[in-house]
Amino acid sequence: MKRYKLIKNFRGQYKKGTTYFVIGESEFIGVKEFVLQTKNLDGKIILSEKELKDHFKQIY
């Protein structure tokens, strides 16, 4: 399972340093979307590939 760490605050409510797991990936006509779940299961984020690259770093 892919893990990502937030490297800078995102959308005002997601704090730097939080660990997320990728629970879903989809691609439709060249646009990729990812669904990330927090490690402690208290929130989900749906974001584009560009947002993932800009705000997250893959760990492990």
C-alpha positions, 0 to 999 in steps of 0.5 A: 500500500502506498503511503504519502506524507503531507509536506506543506499545509493543504486547503487550510485544514490538512496539516503538514506532517500527516500520513496518508494511505492511497485507497483509490486511484482512477483515470478518466481520459488522461486525468488521474485522481487519487483518494487518500485516507489518513492513518488514523481514519478520520478523514479522506482527500480526493485530489488530482495528480498535480496536487499530489505531486505538489503537496505530498511526498511518498514514504515507503 
